[in-house]
Amino acid sequence: MAWRLVRRHPADFRGSRSLTDGSQIFDRAAVRRHRDRAVTTVSAVAPILDDVADRLLDRLADTTRRFTHALDLGGRGIIAPRLRALGIATVAMDLSEKMAALSGAPYLVADEELLPFGENSFDLVVANLSLHWVNDLPGALIQLRRALRPEGLLLASMPLLGTLDEARRALTETETELRGGISPRISPFPELRDCAGLLQRAGFTLPVADFEDIDLLYANPLGLLRDLQAAGERNAIRERSRAVPPRALFPMALMKLPVTPEGRFRTTLRLGIMTGWAP
């Protein structure tokens, strides 16, 4: 394959500015542990992951460009097989070795915040639901643009502000009632209006960012927790409380989710989809 590995040092990217002004919001070691544990359970949320992958890869049909070498960034075993089926030589990468192996060879273990690829390694990068645990999102996008060949394409999806809002409000209200205070339990997400600007700032041309709201419906609201854990989406905020939460917290909170006329508990995945071309 045409991709090549290089040794990187954090100083190579010190000019990039974090979306959070350099603060380290996420515990990356915890992110890796959560993805390691999710290897045996991620198949339980395959319908959701397949749906999101379909929505993202549909964007490939909007271009006549033919791609030969792709990077699948954190695709949980969903993206790389689809790209290979299209005849695109694809390497899968994940922070978790176990999760990376789900995609089949070739794969490697590396950090999205410190990519090991040389310039002009790929003509397509697909990052499906993998960038929202990155502390320095602008820096990661700069590195991805450098790894792309001229006129290469970045396709990325990530949860946006508005995702799990119903659950966030319910948890805040319930924990305040039970404990008189709150601990951060749901990740902060970027706003849609920031996404195209981030792509442009990272050097991409023709940046486009839009979103689709996906309703997540449950007969039992605790099914939301099971799905998040199965996907490796546990709380990895650095300032999270390490104390065991009150036993009643999650059952009480999730019973406050909106209910559809059919009696299903509902919360929202606001899926942001970003596309940008390397100049």
N, C-alpha and C positions, 0 to 999 in steps of 0.2 A: 504493500500500500504506500501511498505518497506522503502520509503524515510522518512527521519526525519529532522526536522528543528533544527538548532542550532543558538545561538546568536554569531555573528561575530563582531570583532573590526578591524579597518584598520591596527592596529599594527600587527595583525596576519600574514600579507602578506607584511611587509615592506622590506623583503629580496628580493622581486621580483623587476626587473628593467624594466621600461617602454621601449617600442620600441622607444619612443621619449625622452629618458633620463629623464623621470619624468615630462615632461611638460604636462600641461593640455590643450590639443588642442581643445577638444569638450566641449560644454556647455550641460551637461547632463539634466538639467532642460528643455532646449529647445528641446532636443531629446524626452523627455517625452511628452511635449506639442504637438509636431508634430505627434507623434504616437496617442495621444488622438484624434486629429482632423481628422486623416486619417481613423478612424474606419468606418465612413459613406461613404468613397470613395474608400477603398482598393479593393472592389470588381471590380472596373473599371480596375485594373491591374491584375486581377486573371489569365489571360492567361500567363503573364510573370512569375508570382509567381508559377503557376502550372508547367511550363516548368523547372524552376530552381529546384523545389522540386523533379521532376522526375529525373533530372540529379544527384541530391545528393542521393536520396534514392535508386537509381539503385545500389549504392555501397553495399547495404545490400545483394544483390543477389550474391555478390562475396565471401561471407563467409557462412560457414555451421553452424556458431554459432547461437543458438536460444536465443532470448532476452525476458526477462519477465517484466522488469521495466525500463521505459525510461523517460528522461527529454527532453521536447521540449522547446528550448530557443529562444523566440522571433519569433515564426513561423507564426504569423499573421493569425491564424485560419486555416492554410493549413496543417501543419505537424502532429499535435496531432491526428486529425481524421484519418489520413492515418495509423499512427502507431497503434491506437486502433483497426482499421479494420483488422490489422494483428494479433490481439490477444495480443498486448503488452500493459500492464497497463502503462498509460502515464500521467504525470503531465505537464501542460503547465505553463511557466513563462514568464512574460514580465515586462518591466519597466512601462508600461501603464496598468492600471487596465482595461480600456475599451478594449484595444487590447487583453489582456490576456483572457477576457471573450469570445472572438470570438471562442476560441478553445473548449469551453465547460468545465464542471467540470471533474476532479479537476484542478484548476488553482490557481496561486498565483501571487502577485505583489512583485517583488524584483529587485535588481540592479545587472547586470552582473558583476560589479566591486566588489561586496561584497555578494557573494552567501550565502544563509542561510541554506545550506544542510550539514548534517553530512557526515563523510567518509563512503564509501561503500554503498551509497544510491541507485545507479542505475547501470545497466549493459549496458546502451546505453544512450548517450547524442547526440542530434541532434541540432545544432545551424545553422539555415538557414538564411543567410543574416541579422545577428543580431550583429556580433562582430565588425563591422567596425566603430561603434560609441563609442567603448570602449577606454578610455585613456590608461589604463595599460593592454595591450593585453597579455603580458607574465604572469602577475599576474592572469588574468582571466583564462588562460589555466591551470595554476597550480591548481586553485580552482576546475576547472572541472575535472582534473585528480584525485584529492582527493575525489571528490564525486562519482567517478566510483569504482565499485568493481574490484578485480583482473581480468584481461583479459576482462574488459569492453571496449567498443568501443566509440570513439568520431568521429562523422561525422560533418564537418563544411564547410560552404560555405561563401565566402565574396568577394566583389569586389576587384580587384587587380590594381596595377599601370598599366595604359593603359585604364582603364574604363573612359568613357566620355572624352577621350583625345581630340577628335574633337571639342566637345563643350567647353572644357577648353581653347583651343587655340583661338577659335572664340571669346569667351568672353574677354580674355586678350587683343586681338588685338582691339576689338571694344571699350572696356572701355578706353583703352589708347587713342584712337582717340577722344572719346567724353569728357574725363575728364583729360587726361594727367597723369593718374595713375590708379591703379587697387586695388580692394578689393577681398580677398579670397571668392570665391563663390562655389567652388566644393571641396569636402572633399579630403584630401590627403589619398592615399591608400598604403598599404604595397606592397613590391615586392614579386614575387613568390619565389625567392631564399631565402627569410627570413622565409618562412612559415614552411618548414620542420625543420629548425633549431629551431624555436620557440617551436614546438611540442617536439622536443628532449630535449630542455632545460627545458621544463615543466615536464619532466619525462615520456613522452610517449615512447613506443617502436614501432618499425616498422613504423616510421612516413613517410607518403607519401603526397606530395603536387603536384598537377598538375592544369592545367587551360583549359578552353574552352572559345573561343570568341563567343559571341552571338551578332549578328547585330540587333540593334533596328532601325526600319524603320518607317518613318512618311510621310504621304502626306502633312501635315502641320507641320513645324518644332516646332511650339509652343506646339504640342502634347507631346513633350519630357518633357516640364515643367509641363504640366498637369499630366502626369504619375508619375513624381517624387513626386509631391505634394500629389497625390492620395495614394501613397505608404508610405507617412510619411517621405520621403527622402528630406526634406527641409534643407537649410543651417543651420548647428548647430555648426559651427566653432566659438570658443570663440572670436577670433579677427575679426569677420565679421563686416562689416559696418552696423550700425543701420539706416543710412540715406536712404531715398527713392531713388532707382536708377533712372537714366534718363529714361524717358518713352520709348525712342527709343532703349535702350540697348539690351534687349533680342530679340525683333524682328530683329534688324540689325544683331546681332551676330549669331542667329540661322539660318538665311538665308545663312550664310557662311558654313554651314555643307556640307560635301560631298554629292553629289547626284548620285544615282544609274542610270544605263541605263533606268530603268523603271520610273525614275522621282521621286523616294523616297529619302527623306533626311535621312542620316545614321549617327549613332554614335554607339559606341561599349560598351558592358558590358563584361569585361574580368573577368570571373567567376573563382575564385580560389576554389578548393575543397581539403580539408585536412582530412586525416584519421590518427588516432593514437590509440594505445591500451594501456590500463593501465597495468603496469607490474604485 
